[in-house]
Amino acid sequence: MRVLLIGANGYIGRYVADRLLADPAVQLTALGRGDDADVRFDLASGSPGALTRFLDAVHPGVVVNCAGATRGGARELTRHNTVAVATVCEALRRSGCGARLVQIGCSAEYGPSQPGSSTAEDAVPRPGGPYGVSKLAATELVLGSGLDAVVLRVFSPAGPGTPAGSPLGRLAEAMRRAMQSGDGELKLGGLGAQRDFVDVRDVARAVHAASLSAAQGVINIGSGRAVRLRDAAAVLARVAGYGGALHELDGPPGALRPAIGHPRPDPDHAPPVAYPYPDGCGSWQQADVRTARDRLGWRPRIGLEESLADIWMEAACRI
């Protein structure tokens, strides 16, 4: 099976590439903007016609799109997350390769959820920011393309290589700085939010399974369990061996909740502060992952503690 992977250098794309390369039945070709891609092509500015000619030459059986942008203004997000997917869909429609499309979506397409609920694929999407809107528009383009296609809506990916701008990436970096400078306390914001974390290596397994399956439509990829960032921070501190106090900054400006661990030291001391990454998903997100189990035979295997340990191992190397 020949697979064309778009975005192989991204956070998720790197692990998808590793997973596909481990399958001896897969012949992998990477397409992207970087010099190390097998083929250089910018989806945001390239024409569908040019991509069609490449598809006809390579004739892949599956196209996996992991490319996209998570940061930037509305224009940039639309260009890289929506226009780029429109180019892929149009090229596949014009091509004679008949390839299956596996598109990486995001839980930000759903927006905020009711606390305590599990979000299934039939939930009405109400994205809370430009990123979620741009990804939802891409999903709608895929679903309306008439192609053999599936969209994997990935919840909060975690594990090695976690971007510094993600909540867990910011937690790890703030903790690294605190330990490096010998700070006895760490102020953290946004710890009341609860997210469904899924290891990026499990996401790669889901992409592999989706490539081999006949499933279509939208499929959630998550752990099925919401975790409060406060609890994740406590686990990260234990994994890292950080013995200082963790203070939450949630609430009125200047107010501190009780410390996790030890009493607060000198109030004149100014410890590092970590703020949450605004994803437009409100205080709660938890995936209903029954569709992934039933249609892909997929279940998450890697627990959050292992993901956090790997995140910290990378952060600790910078101390």
Disulfide bonds with the S-S distance in Angstrom:
none
